[in-house]
Amino acid sequence: MDLSEELYDITIIGGGPIGMFAAFYAGMRNAKTKLIESLPVLGGQVSLLYPEKTIYDVGGYAGVTGKELVHQLTAQMQHFDQTICLEEKVLAIDKLDDQLFKLTTTKGSHYSKTVIITTGQGSFSPRTLSLPNAEVFEEANLHYIVKDLEQYKHKTVVICGGGDTAVDWALTLEPIAKKVILVHRRERFRAHEGSVEMVKSSNIEVLTPYVPHNLVEENGHLKAVEFKETRGDNTLSIDLDYFIVNYGFVSSLGPVKDWNIALEQTDIVVNSKMETSIEGIYAAGDSMTFNGKIKLIATGFGEAPTAVNHAIHSIYPNEHAQPIQSTKLSFED
């Protein structure tokens, strides 16, 4: 182990709702905790696929949007000073000794006594725009993920896509941006009918059926996009400040299959402690399976504390796996 690297009690791989709750709960057990997420934002599928959709099966909420759920989980995590690493993908996990794991990522190495995997259905990456030189603008004003709403304030934003995420982003940005134009390659949108009706009654301009055809550059930024009719020859050019493309996201098991952890098809096999076939590595949420497993956010929220408590007990055998109730604790506002 590199002595310059810190050793953590628990390192969580995956920053979706289950990983976020696991990080919070690890703080409840006074565990020195790190969370590593491959995306530039926390929230996983919830943030990417349905930020404005209402979720009804989370305990304590009559209904909560994906965005609000992630916001509440973030606030919950902030009770503790956990280390968060974004835009960093775990490539390998090596067990160096009892209670010593080395995690090799796209940015370096991390060391931990235990590991909890909460990667859900796998790592997500956006389907990118297949036009020449599109990648040149990705660091400027071509975006596949909406991170900071304020950057679009009083700007002209063109959004490409016909699913829930594209429509949700359009509705979210409509009161913030100067103008929002939603472009889809079909006449009909795949998004939820209620959301589409909200778009029609808003100030969002809708352009169908068109696809991006050419990118116009000026001083390293995307100045305009030329669109072409899907089944025709008509073209039109739209000047813009930002171009947001949502053609969906690709999920893959990624390097998990190379970590020598027992799998059942693409799911990590765990026991009643949420422990995998490698002692000291645990899993929770949709990334894993056991006999009778139900894949819901609600069940994942229960599996995360189970994994954390047993991880703590493995590190500190004198600590009970069964913790005290949270009502015996207090947090300062």
Backbone as numpy.savetxt, mean C-alpha at the origin, in Angstrom:
# Nx Ny Nz CAx CAy CAz Cx Cy Cz
27.01 -9.46 11.79 26.17 -8.24 11.79 27.04 -7.00 11.79
26.67 -6.04 10.95 27.35 -4.75 10.92 27.00 -3.99 12.19
28.00 -3.70 13.00 27.74 -3.06 14.28 27.15 -1.66 14.14
27.25 -1.09 12.93 26.67 0.24 12.71 25.16 0.16 12.51
24.64 -1.06 12.29 23.21 -1.24 12.08 22.51 -1.52 13.40
21.32 -0.95 13.56 20.54 -1.19 14.77 19.86 -2.55 14.69
19.71 -3.16 15.83 18.99 -4.43 15.93 17.59 -4.16 16.48
16.58 -4.59 15.76 15.18 -4.38 16.15 14.59 -5.65 16.74
13.61 -5.48 17.60 12.89 -6.65 18.14 12.04 -7.29 17.05
11.28 -6.45 16.35 10.36 -6.93 15.32 10.51 -6.07 14.07
10.66 -6.70 12.94 10.61 -6.00 11.66 9.41 -6.53 10.89
8.55 -5.62 10.47 7.33 -5.97 9.75 7.54 -5.69 8.27
7.25 -6.66 7.44 7.37 -6.50 5.99 5.97 -6.33 5.42
5.66 -5.13 4.95 4.35 -4.85 4.39 3.63 -3.77 5.16
3.31 -2.66 4.48 2.70 -1.51 5.14 1.24 -1.30 4.83
0.50 -2.39 4.59 -0.95 -2.29 4.46 -1.60 -2.16 5.82
-2.93 -2.19 5.89 -3.61 -2.02 7.18 -3.16 -3.02 8.24
-2.92 -4.29 7.86 -2.52 -5.28 8.85 -1.11 -5.00 9.36
-0.20 -4.64 8.46 1.15 -4.28 8.87 1.17 -3.05 9.76
0.33 -2.06 9.42 0.26 -0.85 10.22 -0.26 -1.15 11.62
-1.29 -1.99 11.70 -1.83 -2.33 13.02 -0.83 -3.16 13.82
-0.09 -4.04 13.12 0.94 -4.83 13.79 2.01 -3.92 14.37
2.39 -2.87 13.62 3.40 -1.93 14.11 2.91 -1.19 15.35
1.64 -0.78 15.32 1.06 -0.14 16.50 1.06 -1.09 17.69
0.60 -2.31 17.46 0.47 -3.25 18.56 1.84 -3.64 19.13
2.84 -3.71 18.25 4.20 -3.98 18.74 4.65 -2.88 19.68
4.24 -1.66 19.40 4.52 -0.56 20.32 3.84 -0.75 21.66
2.65 -1.32 21.64 1.95 -1.60 22.90 2.74 -2.57 23.77
3.52 -3.44 23.12 4.34 -4.41 23.86 5.77 -3.90 24.06
5.98 -2.60 23.85 7.29 -1.97 24.04 8.38 -2.59 23.17
8.00 -3.06 22.00 8.97 -3.67 21.09 9.59 -2.59 20.20
10.89 -2.68 20.03 11.59 -1.81 19.09 11.24 -2.33 17.68
10.53 -1.51 16.91 9.88 -2.01 15.71 10.24 -1.20 14.46
10.38 -1.91 13.37 10.61 -1.30 12.06 9.58 -1.87 11.08
9.06 -1.00 10.21 8.14 -1.44 9.17 8.74 -1.08 7.81
8.79 -2.05 6.90 9.35 -1.85 5.57 8.25 -2.04 4.53
8.07 -1.04 3.67 7.02 -1.06 2.64 7.62 -0.71 1.29
7.26 -1.47 0.26 7.84 -1.26 -1.06 7.25 -0.06 -1.80
6.05 0.34 -1.43 5.40 1.48 -2.08 5.79 2.80 -1.40
5.53 3.91 -2.08 5.87 5.22 -1.46 4.85 5.70 -0.43
3.78 4.93 -0.24 2.75 5.32 0.73 2.37 4.10 1.56
1.86 4.35 2.76 1.30 3.28 3.58 -0.14 3.02 3.16
-0.64 1.84 3.49 -2.04 1.54 3.22 -2.27 0.40 2.25
-1.24 0.01 1.48 -1.37 -1.13 0.59 -2.51 -1.02 -0.39
-3.23 -2.13 -0.58 -4.34 -2.17 -1.54 -5.40 -1.13 -1.23
-5.64 -0.90 0.08 -6.68 0.05 0.47 -6.37 1.44 -0.06
-5.12 1.88 0.06 -4.74 3.20 -0.44 -4.74 3.25 -1.96
-4.33 2.15 -2.59 -4.16 2.16 -4.04 -5.43 1.88 -4.81
-6.24 0.95 -4.33 -7.35 0.46 -5.13 -8.70 1.05 -4.77
-8.92 1.40 -3.50 -10.24 1.96 -3.17 -10.16 2.96 -2.03
-9.40 4.04 -2.21 -9.27 5.03 -1.13 -10.58 5.71 -0.75
-11.49 5.87 -1.70 -12.74 6.57 -1.41 -13.93 5.63 -1.24
-13.71 4.34 -1.38 -14.79 3.39 -1.19 -15.02 3.14 0.31
-16.27 2.86 0.67 -16.61 2.62 2.06 -16.42 1.14 2.40
-15.74 0.90 3.51 -15.51 -0.45 4.02 -16.47 -0.65 5.20
-17.23 -1.75 5.19 -18.26 -1.96 6.20 -17.93 -3.05 7.21
-16.85 -3.81 6.98 -16.60 -4.97 7.85 -15.41 -4.77 8.78
-15.18 -3.53 9.21 -14.15 -3.24 10.21 -14.85 -2.91 11.52
-14.51 -3.64 12.56 -15.16 -3.45 13.85 -15.07 -2.01 14.35
-16.17 -1.51 14.90 -16.19 -0.17 15.47 -16.58 0.92 14.49
-16.71 0.58 13.20 -17.11 1.56 12.19 -18.39 1.11 11.51
-19.39 1.99 11.49 -20.58 1.69 10.70 -20.22 1.67 9.21
-19.21 2.42 8.88 -18.67 2.49 7.52 -17.50 3.45 7.54
-16.42 3.10 6.85 -15.24 3.96 6.82 -14.60 3.85 5.45
-14.20 4.98 4.87 -13.53 4.91 3.58 -12.12 4.36 3.76
-11.58 3.83 2.68 -10.22 3.32 2.74 -9.24 4.38 3.18
-9.41 5.58 2.66 -8.52 6.69 3.01 -8.60 7.03 4.49
-9.81 7.06 5.02 -9.97 7.39 6.43 -9.43 6.28 7.33
-9.61 5.02 6.91 -9.08 3.91 7.69 -7.56 4.01 7.79
-6.90 4.29 6.67 -5.44 4.43 6.67 -5.02 5.63 7.53
-5.79 6.70 7.46 -5.51 7.88 8.29 -5.58 7.53 9.77
-6.61 6.78 10.17 -6.76 6.41 11.57 -5.65 5.45 12.00
-5.27 4.52 11.13 -4.19 3.60 11.45 -2.86 4.35 11.60
-2.67 5.36 10.76 -1.46 6.18 10.86 -1.42 6.91 12.19
-2.56 7.50 12.58 -2.63 8.20 13.87 -2.40 7.24 15.02
-2.90 6.03 14.89 -2.72 5.02 15.93 -1.24 4.65 16.07
-0.56 4.50 14.95 0.87 4.17 14.97 1.69 5.27 15.63
1.23 6.52 15.50 2.00 7.65 15.99 2.04 7.75 17.51
1.33 6.84 18.20 1.50 6.76 19.65 2.92 6.33 20.00
3.59 5.69 19.03 4.93 5.15 19.28 5.88 5.62 18.19
7.14 5.67 18.53 8.16 6.15 17.59 8.72 4.97 16.80
7.89 4.42 15.91 8.33 3.28 15.11 9.10 3.77 13.88
10.02 2.96 13.41 10.81 3.30 12.22 10.06 2.82 10.97
9.81 3.73 10.03 9.09 3.40 8.80 10.02 3.59 7.61
10.14 2.56 6.80 10.97 2.62 5.59 10.08 2.42 4.37
9.90 3.48 3.57 9.06 3.42 2.37 9.92 3.27 1.12
9.29 2.82 0.04 9.95 2.61 -1.25 11.19 1.72 -1.10
11.01 0.65 -0.33 12.11 -0.27 -0.07 11.55 -1.70 -0.10
12.07 -2.51 -0.97 11.57 -3.86 -1.16 12.52 -4.87 -0.54
11.98 -5.79 0.26 12.79 -6.84 0.87 13.06 -7.92 -0.17
14.33 -8.19 -0.41 14.74 -9.17 -1.41 15.05 -10.53 -0.80
15.62 -10.53 0.41 16.02 -11.78 1.03 15.97 -11.67 2.55
15.69 -12.82 3.19 15.76 -12.92 4.65 16.70 -14.07 4.98
17.75 -13.78 5.73 18.70 -14.81 6.14 18.73 -14.91 7.65
18.61 -16.13 8.16 18.70 -16.35 9.59 20.16 -16.58 9.94
20.78 -15.61 10.61 22.20 -15.69 10.93 22.46 -16.46 12.21
21.48 -16.41 13.12 21.64 -17.06 14.42 20.27 -17.09 15.07
20.15 -17.72 16.23 18.90 -17.64 16.97 18.62 -16.17 17.27
17.40 -15.73 16.94 16.98 -14.35 17.18 17.87 -13.33 16.46
18.34 -13.68 15.26 19.08 -12.71 14.47 18.84 -12.98 12.98
18.06 -12.07 12.39 17.76 -12.15 10.97 18.36 -10.96 10.25
18.87 -11.21 9.07 19.34 -10.14 8.19 18.36 -10.02 7.03
17.80 -8.82 6.86 16.89 -8.54 5.75 17.63 -7.69 4.73
17.80 -8.22 3.55 18.45 -7.48 2.47 17.37 -6.85 1.60
17.48 -5.54 1.39 16.48 -4.82 0.63 17.11 -4.11 -0.57
16.27 -3.43 -1.31 16.75 -2.66 -2.46 17.58 -1.46 -2.04
17.62 -1.16 -0.73 18.38 0.00 -0.26 19.47 -0.34 0.75
19.55 -1.62 1.15 20.59 -1.95 2.13 20.21 -3.16 2.95
20.63 -3.15 4.22 20.40 -4.29 5.11 19.76 -3.83 6.41
18.96 -4.72 7.00 18.32 -4.47 8.28 18.48 -5.73 9.13
18.54 -5.55 10.46 18.73 -6.67 11.36 17.61 -6.69 12.40
17.12 -7.89 12.67 15.96 -8.00 13.55 15.98 -9.34 14.28
15.40 -9.33 15.50 15.30 -10.57 16.27 14.18 -11.46 15.75
13.10 -10.84 15.29 11.98 -11.58 14.69 11.46 -10.79 13.49
10.66 -11.47 12.67 10.10 -10.86 11.47 8.62 -11.22 11.38
7.80 -10.25 10.98 6.38 -10.51 10.73 6.08 -10.09 9.29
5.56 -11.01 8.49 5.25 -10.75 7.09 3.77 -10.41 6.96
3.48 -9.23 6.45 2.09 -8.79 6.25 1.95 -8.19 4.85
2.39 -8.95 3.87 2.44 -8.43 2.49 1.14 -8.62 1.72
0.10 -9.12 2.37 -1.18 -9.28 1.69 -1.08 -10.23 0.50
-1.66 -9.84 -0.61 -1.65 -10.68 -1.80 -0.35 -10.56 -2.58
0.63 -9.88 -2.03 1.91 -9.75 -2.70 2.26 -8.29 -2.89
3.40 -8.06 -3.51 3.83 -6.68 -3.75 3.08 -6.11 -4.95
2.72 -4.83 -4.84 1.96 -4.16 -5.89 2.84 -3.15 -6.62
2.67 -3.12 -7.92 3.34 -2.10 -8.73 2.37 -1.66 -9.82
2.37 -0.37 -10.15 1.41 0.12 -11.13 1.75 -0.32 -12.55
0.72 -0.53 -13.36 0.92 -0.75 -14.79 1.28 0.61 -15.40
2.41 0.66 -16.03 2.93 1.94 -16.52 2.47 2.26 -17.93
2.67 3.49 -18.32 2.29 3.98 -19.63 3.27 3.48 -20.68
2.76 2.81 -21.70 3.64 2.23 -22.73 3.79 3.17 -23.93
4.35 4.34 -23.65 4.66 5.30 -24.71 6.14 5.65 -24.62
6.77 5.95 -25.75 8.21 6.28 -25.73 8.53 7.41 -24.74
9.59 7.19 -23.95 10.12 8.18 -23.01 9.19 8.53 -21.86
8.16 7.71 -21.63 7.24 8.01 -20.53 7.98 8.05 -19.19
8.97 7.15 -19.03 9.68 7.08 -17.75 10.45 8.35 -17.43
10.75 9.14 -18.46 11.49 10.39 -18.26 10.70 11.36 -17.38
9.38 11.30 -17.47 8.53 12.27 -16.77 8.04 11.76 -15.41
8.40 10.53 -15.05 7.88 9.95 -13.81 8.35 10.68 -12.56
9.51 11.29 -12.61 10.01 12.05 -11.46 9.50 13.49 -11.47
8.83 13.86 -12.56 8.33 15.23 -12.68 6.82 15.27 -12.50
6.07 15.16 -13.58 4.62 15.34 -13.46 3.80 14.24 -14.10
4.40 13.06 -14.33 3.65 11.86 -14.70 3.62 10.96 -13.47
2.42 10.75 -12.94 2.28 10.01 -11.69 1.40 8.77 -11.87
1.74 7.72 -11.16 0.93 6.51 -11.12 0.24 6.34 -9.76
0.72 7.05 -8.77 0.15 7.02 -7.43 0.01 8.44 -6.91
-1.13 8.75 -6.34 -1.36 10.07 -5.74 -0.84 10.03 -4.31
0.22 10.80 -4.04 0.81 10.82 -2.70 0.38 12.04 -1.91
0.49 13.21 -2.53 0.27 14.48 -1.83 -0.75 15.31 -2.60
-1.93 15.44 -2.06 -3.00 16.16 -2.77 -2.66 17.63 -3.00
-1.91 18.22 -2.08 -1.63 19.65 -2.16 -0.84 20.05 -3.41
-0.05 19.13 -3.95 0.74 19.49 -5.13 -0.13 19.74 -6.36
-1.37 19.26 -6.31 -2.28 19.43 -7.44 -3.18 20.67 -7.29
-2.99 21.39 -6.20 -3.85 22.54 -5.92 -3.73 23.59 -7.01
-4.88 24.01 -7.55 -4.98 25.04 -8.59 -4.25 24.64 -9.88
-4.12 23.34 -10.14 -3.45 22.85 -11.34 -4.44 22.15 -12.27
-4.05 22.03 -13.53 -4.84 21.25 -14.48 -4.32 19.81 -14.45
-5.23 18.89 -14.08 -4.84 17.49 -13.88 -5.64 16.62 -14.84
-4.94 15.82 -15.61 -5.59 14.84 -16.50 -5.37 13.46 -15.90
-6.45 12.72 -15.76 -6.40 11.37 -15.18 -6.85 10.37 -16.22
-6.07 9.31 -16.40 -6.38 8.27 -17.36 -6.76 6.98 -16.63
-7.91 6.42 -16.96 -8.33 5.16 -16.34 -9.83 5.11 -16.19
-10.35 3.90 -16.05 -11.80 3.76 -15.95 -12.28 2.97 -14.75
-11.37 2.60 -13.85 -11.74 1.84 -12.67 -12.01 2.71 -11.47
-12.24 2.04 -10.34 -12.58 2.76 -9.10 -11.49 3.74 -8.67
-10.23 3.34 -8.80 -9.15 4.20 -8.31 -9.08 5.49 -9.12
-9.14 5.39 -10.45 -9.08 6.58 -11.30 -10.25 7.51 -11.01
-11.43 6.95 -10.88 -12.62 7.76 -10.60 -12.54 8.37 -9.21
-12.10 7.60 -8.23 -11.95 8.14 -6.87 -10.96 9.29 -6.83
-9.83 9.15 -7.52 -8.84 10.22 -7.56 -9.43 11.48 -8.21
-10.19 11.28 -9.28 -10.80 12.43 -9.96 -11.74 13.17 -9.01
-12.56 12.41 -8.29 -13.51 13.03 -7.36 -12.79 13.72 -6.20
-11.71 13.12 -5.74 -10.94 13.71 -4.64 -10.27 15.01 -5.06
-9.75 15.04 -6.28 -9.00 16.21 -6.75 -9.89 17.31 -7.30
-11.11 17.00 -7.62 -12.00 17.99 -8.25 -12.13 19.29 -7.45
-12.29 19.23 -6.11 -12.39 20.49 -5.36 -11.03 21.14 -5.09
-9.94 20.46 -5.41 -8.60 20.96 -5.11 -7.94 21.56 -6.35
-8.04 20.85 -7.46 -7.38 21.27 -8.69 -8.15 22.39 -9.39
-7.46 23.08 -10.28 -8.11 24.09 -11.11 -9.07 23.42 -12.08
-8.64 22.31 -12.67 -9.47 21.56 -13.61 -9.05 20.10 -13.56
-10.04 19.19 -13.61 -9.78 17.76 -13.68 -10.44 17.20 -14.93
-9.65 16.49 -15.74 -10.15 15.86 -16.95 -9.93 14.36 -16.81
-11.00 13.60 -16.93 -10.94 12.14 -16.79 -11.08 11.50 -18.17
-10.06 10.73 -18.55 -10.02 10.12 -19.89 -10.08 8.60 -19.75
-10.96 7.98 -20.56 -11.07 6.52 -20.54 -11.17 5.98 -21.96
-10.65 4.78 -22.16 -10.61 4.21 -23.50 -11.94 3.62 -23.95
-12.89 3.51 -23.03 -14.22 3.01 -23.36 -15.27 4.06 -23.03
-16.46 3.89 -23.57 -17.56 4.80 -23.25 -18.03 4.57 -21.81
-18.05 3.31 -21.39 -18.52 2.97 -20.05 -17.35 2.80 -19.09
-17.54 3.27 -17.87 -16.52 3.12 -16.84 -16.75 1.83 -16.07
-15.66 1.24 -15.56 -15.74 0.02 -14.76 -15.97 0.34 -13.28
-15.87 1.59 -12.92 -15.99 1.98 -11.51 -17.42 1.79 -11.00
-17.55 1.87 -9.69 -18.84 1.76 -9.03 -19.82 2.79 -9.61
-21.05 2.32 -9.88 -22.03 3.19 -10.55 -22.28 4.49 -9.80
-22.31 4.42 -8.46 -22.54 5.63 -7.69 -21.45 6.65 -7.88
-20.20 6.19 -7.96 -19.07 7.10 -8.18 -19.13 7.72 -9.56
-19.51 6.93 -10.55 -19.62 7.45 -11.92 -20.69 8.53 -12.00
-21.80 8.31 -11.29 -22.86 9.33 -11.27 -22.38 10.61 -10.60
-21.53 10.48 -9.58 -20.98 11.67 -8.93 -20.08 12.43 -9.89
-19.32 11.72 -10.71 -18.47 12.37 -11.71 -19.34 13.16 -12.69
-20.42 12.56 -13.14 -21.30 13.20 -14.13 -21.95 14.47 -13.59
-22.18 14.50 -12.27 -22.82 15.68 -11.68 -21.80 16.69 -11.15
-20.51 16.43 -11.37 -19.46 17.33 -10.90 -18.95 18.21 -12.03
-17.89 18.97 -11.76 -17.26 19.80 -12.78 -16.13 19.08 -13.51
-16.00 17.78 -13.28 -14.97 17.00 -13.96 -15.33 16.84 -15.43
-14.37 17.13 -16.30 -14.58 16.91 -17.73 -14.28 15.46 -18.07
-15.13 14.84 -18.85 -14.95 13.43 -19.21 -14.69 13.32 -20.70
-13.66 12.57 -21.06 -13.30 12.37 -22.46 -13.27 10.86 -22.74
-14.19 10.38 -23.58 -14.23 8.96 -23.97 -14.63 8.87 -25.45
-14.29 7.82 -26.15 -13.29 6.81 -25.81 -11.94 7.19 -26.44
-11.00 7.59 -25.63 -9.69 8.05 -26.10 -8.57 7.38 -25.29
-7.41 7.27 -25.94 -6.22 6.72 -25.27 -5.04 7.66 -25.51
-4.06 7.70 -24.61 -2.86 8.51 -24.84 -2.12 8.03 -26.08
-1.69 8.99 -26.88 -1.05 8.63 -28.16 0.36 9.19 -28.28
0.57 10.36 -27.65 1.88 11.00 -27.76 2.07 11.94 -26.58
3.31 12.03 -26.09 3.65 12.91 -24.98 4.46 14.10 -25.49
4.06 15.29 -25.08 4.72 16.52 -25.54 5.56 17.08 -24.39
6.85 17.22 -24.64 7.79 17.64 -23.61 8.19 19.11 -23.75
8.43 19.73 -22.59 8.96 21.09 -22.57 9.81 21.27 -21.32
11.09 21.50 -21.50 12.03 21.71 -20.39 12.01 20.57 -19.36
11.95 19.36 -19.85 12.01 18.20 -18.96 10.70 17.83 -18.31
9.67 18.61 -18.55 8.36 18.32 -18.00 7.40 17.92 -19.12
6.37 17.21 -18.71 5.31 16.86 -19.65 4.39 18.07 -19.80
4.38 18.64 -21.00 3.59 19.86 -21.24 2.17 19.55 -21.67
2.03 18.51 -22.48 0.72 18.16 -23.02 0.70 16.68 -23.40
-0.51 16.14 -23.52 -0.68 14.77 -23.99 -1.62 14.80 -25.19
-1.20 14.11 -26.23 -2.06 13.96 -27.40 -2.83 12.66 -27.28
-4.14 12.76 -27.38 -5.00 11.59 -27.27 -5.58 11.23 -28.63
-5.77 9.93 -28.83 -6.33 9.44 -30.09 -7.59 8.63 -29.80
-8.58 8.79 -30.65 -9.82 8.05 -30.51 -9.52 6.54 -30.56
-10.16 5.78 -29.68 -9.86 4.36 -29.58 -10.08 3.63 -30.90
-11.20 3.87 -31.54 -11.49 3.20 -32.81 -11.76 4.23 -33.91
-10.87 5.16 -33.98 -11.01 6.19 -35.00 -9.69 6.90 -35.19
-9.70 7.94 -36.00 -8.48 8.67 -36.31 -8.43 10.05 -35.69
-9.50 10.45 -34.99 -9.52 11.77 -34.38 -8.49 11.87 -33.26
-7.81 12.99 -33.20 -6.83 13.25 -32.14 -7.09 14.63 -31.53
-6.67 14.80 -30.32 -6.72 16.12 -29.68 -5.62 16.20 -28.65
-5.13 17.40 -28.43 -4.03 17.62 -27.49 -4.54 18.41 -26.30
-4.15 17.99 -25.10 -4.58 18.66 -23.87 -3.35 19.13 -23.10
-3.26 20.45 -22.89 -2.21 21.00 -22.03 -2.53 20.64 -20.57
-1.49 20.37 -19.79 -1.73 19.95 -18.41 -0.55 20.31 -17.52
-0.82 20.29 -16.23 0.24 20.43 -15.23 0.68 19.07 -14.71
-0.31 18.16 -14.53 -0.01 16.82 -14.06 -0.82 15.79 -14.85
-0.18 14.65 -15.11 -0.83 13.54 -15.80 -0.80 12.33 -14.86
-1.97 11.87 -14.43 -2.07 10.73 -13.53 -2.64 9.55 -14.32
-1.91 8.46 -14.32 -2.32 7.28 -15.08 -2.64 6.15 -14.11
-3.86 5.61 -14.22 -4.20 4.44 -13.42 -4.77 3.36 -14.31
-3.91 2.45 -14.70 -4.31 1.28 -15.48 -4.33 0.03 -14.61
-4.44 0.24 -13.31 -4.45 -0.88 -12.39 -3.06 -1.19 -11.86
-3.01 -2.20 -11.02 -1.76 -2.58 -10.37 -1.51 -4.07 -10.56
-0.25 -4.41 -10.67 0.15 -5.80 -10.84 0.62 -6.34 -9.49
0.05 -7.47 -9.09 0.44 -8.10 -7.83 1.28 -9.33 -8.13
2.33 -9.51 -7.36 3.16 -10.69 -7.52 3.68 -11.14 -6.16
3.90 -12.44 -6.03 4.44 -12.98 -4.79 5.84 -12.44 -4.55
6.54 -12.12 -5.64 7.87 -11.53 -5.52 8.86 -12.50 -4.91
9.82 -11.97 -4.14 10.89 -12.82 -3.61 10.47 -13.72 -2.46
9.23 -13.62 -1.97 8.78 -14.46 -0.85 9.01 -15.93 -1.17
8.81 -16.31 -2.41 8.95 -17.72 -2.80 10.39 -18.22 -2.65
11.33 -17.29 -2.53 12.75 -17.67 -2.41 13.25 -17.60 -0.97
12.35 -17.38 -0.01 12.78 -17.22 1.38 12.78 -18.53 2.16
12.57 -19.66 1.47 12.58 -21.00 2.09 11.52 -21.17 3.18
10.45 -20.42 3.05 9.32 -20.55 3.96 8.28 -21.47 3.30
7.71 -22.38 4.07 6.71 -23.31 3.53 5.51 -22.54 2.99
5.11 -22.89 1.77 3.98 -22.24 1.11 2.92 -23.27 0.76
1.69 -22.80 0.72 0.59 -23.58 0.15 0.09 -22.78 -1.04
0.50 -23.21 -2.23 0.34 -22.41 -3.45 1.10 -21.10 -3.27
0.40 -19.98 -3.14 1.11 -18.70 -2.97 0.99 -18.16 -1.54
0.38 -18.92 -0.64 0.17 -18.45 0.73 1.21 -19.05 1.68
1.65 -18.26 2.63 2.59 -18.72 3.66 1.83 -19.54 4.69
2.33 -20.71 4.99 1.68 -21.60 5.96 2.12 -21.22 7.37
1.16 -21.03 8.28 1.47 -20.69 9.68 0.74 -21.64 10.62
1.20 -21.66 11.89 0.51 -22.42 12.93 -0.37 -21.49 13.74
-0.86 -21.97 14.88 -1.78 -21.16 15.69 -1.12 -19.95 16.31
0.22 -19.92 16.34 0.95 -18.75 16.84 1.21 -17.74 15.73
0.76 -18.03 14.53 1.05 -17.24 13.33 2.52 -17.38 12.93
3.18 -18.43 13.42 4.59 -18.65 13.10 4.71 -19.51 11.85
5.65 -19.15 10.99 5.88 -19.88 9.75 6.74 -21.11 10.02
7.16 -21.76 8.95 8.02 -22.94 9.08 9.42 -22.58 9.57
9.76 -21.29 9.58 11.05 -20.84 10.12 10.80 -20.18 11.47
11.39 -20.72 12.50 11.20 -20.18 13.84 11.67 -18.73 13.90
10.80 -17.86 14.40 11.14 -16.45 14.50 10.55 -15.60 13.39
10.01 -16.25 12.36 9.32 -15.52 11.29 7.84 -15.82 11.38
7.04 -14.78 11.45 5.60 -14.89 11.60 4.91 -14.23 10.39
3.62 -14.47 10.27 2.87 -13.84 9.18 1.44 -13.58 9.65
0.81 -12.56 9.06 -0.57 -12.22 9.40 -1.25 -11.61 8.18
-2.57 -11.72 8.16 -3.32 -11.14 7.04 -3.39 -12.06 5.84
-3.63 -11.46 4.68 -3.86 -12.24 3.46 -2.61 -12.90 2.90
-1.46 -12.63 3.49 -0.22 -13.25 2.99 -0.10 -14.70 3.43
-0.90 -15.14 4.38 -0.69 -16.47 4.96 -1.98 -17.28 5.00
-1.82 -18.55 5.37 -2.98 -19.42 5.48 -2.80 -20.44 6.60
-3.91 -20.93 7.10 -3.97 -22.05 8.04 -5.33 -22.69 7.85
-5.54 -23.82 8.44 -6.80 -24.53 8.26 -7.96 -23.68 8.77
-8.87 -23.32 7.87 -10.02 -22.49 8.24 -9.79 -21.00 8.08
-8.69 -20.59 7.50 -8.35 -19.17 7.32 -9.43 -18.43 6.52
-9.83 -17.28 7.01 -10.76 -16.38 6.30 -10.00 -15.10 5.98
-10.02 -14.69 4.72 -9.27 -13.52 4.29 -10.14 -12.27 4.32
-10.04 -11.54 5.42 -10.73 -10.27 5.60 -9.81 -9.34 6.38
-9.99 -8.02 6.21 -9.25 -7.07 7.03 -9.55 -7.32 8.50
-10.81 -7.61 8.81 -11.23 -7.81 10.20 -10.47 -8.95 10.85
-10.29 -10.07 10.15 -9.57 -11.19 10.74 -8.08 -10.90 10.82
-7.54 -10.18 9.84 -6.13 -9.80 9.87 -5.79 -8.94 11.07
-6.74 -8.08 11.47 -6.52 -7.24 12.65 -6.41 -8.09 13.92
-6.97 -9.29 13.92 -6.80 -10.18 15.07 -5.52 -10.99 14.98
-5.13 -11.35 13.77 -3.92 -12.16 13.59 -2.65 -11.38 13.89
-2.67 -10.07 13.63 -1.48 -9.25 13.88 -1.06 -9.26 15.35
-1.97 -9.00 16.30 -1.56 -9.07 17.71 -1.12 -10.47 18.13
-1.74 -11.51 17.55 -1.31 -12.87 17.86 0.15 -13.07 17.47
0.50 -12.62 16.26 1.89 -12.73 15.80 2.82 -11.92 16.68
2.44 -10.69 17.01 3.29 -9.82 17.82 3.52 -10.42 19.21
2.45 -10.86 19.85 2.58 -11.39 21.21 3.47 -12.63 21.27
3.33 -13.50 20.29 4.18 -14.69 20.29 5.62 -14.35 19.91
5.79 -13.34 19.06 7.16 -12.89 18.74 7.84 -12.34 19.99
7.11 -11.54 20.76 7.66 -10.98 22.00 8.02 -12.10 22.98
7.13 -13.08 23.10 7.39 -14.19 24.02 8.60 -15.01 23.60
8.83 -15.12 22.28 9.99 -15.88 21.80 11.29 -15.14 22.11
11.23 -13.81 22.08 12.43 -13.00 22.37 12.68 -12.94 23.87
11.60 -12.71 24.60 11.69 -12.54 26.05 10.79 -13.60 26.71
11.31 -14.80 26.95 10.49 -15.90 27.47 9.80 -15.60 28.79
10.33 -14.66 29.55 9.70 -14.30 30.83 8.49 -13.40 30.64
8.36 -12.84 29.42 7.18 -12.02 29.12 6.03 -12.94 28.72
4.86 -12.64 29.20 3.70 -13.46 28.87 3.29 -13.23 27.42
2.87 -14.31 26.77 2.30 -14.15 25.43 0.96 -13.44 25.52
0.26 -13.65 26.62 -1.02 -12.97 26.84 -0.74 -11.61 27.48
-1.02 -10.51 26.78 -0.71 -9.18 27.31 -1.79 -8.67 28.24
-1.49 -7.54 28.88 -2.53 -6.86 29.65 -3.50 -6.19 28.69
-4.68 -5.86 29.18 -5.68 -5.20 28.34 -5.28 -3.74 28.09
-5.64 -3.23 26.93 -5.27 -1.85 26.58 -5.92 -0.83 27.50
-7.01 -1.21 28.15 -7.68 -0.26 29.06 -6.82 0.04 30.28
-5.78 -0.76 30.50 -4.88 -0.51 31.62 -3.76 0.45 31.24
-3.74 0.86 29.96 -2.72 1.78 29.47 -3.30 3.15 29.24
-2.44 4.13 29.09 -2.90 5.48 28.76 -1.90 6.12 27.82
-2.41 6.96 26.93 -1.56 7.68 25.98 -1.79 9.18 26.18
-0.71 9.93 26.04 -0.85 11.38 26.08 -1.31 11.86 24.71
-2.18 12.84 24.68 -2.66 13.41 23.41 -1.54 14.22 22.77
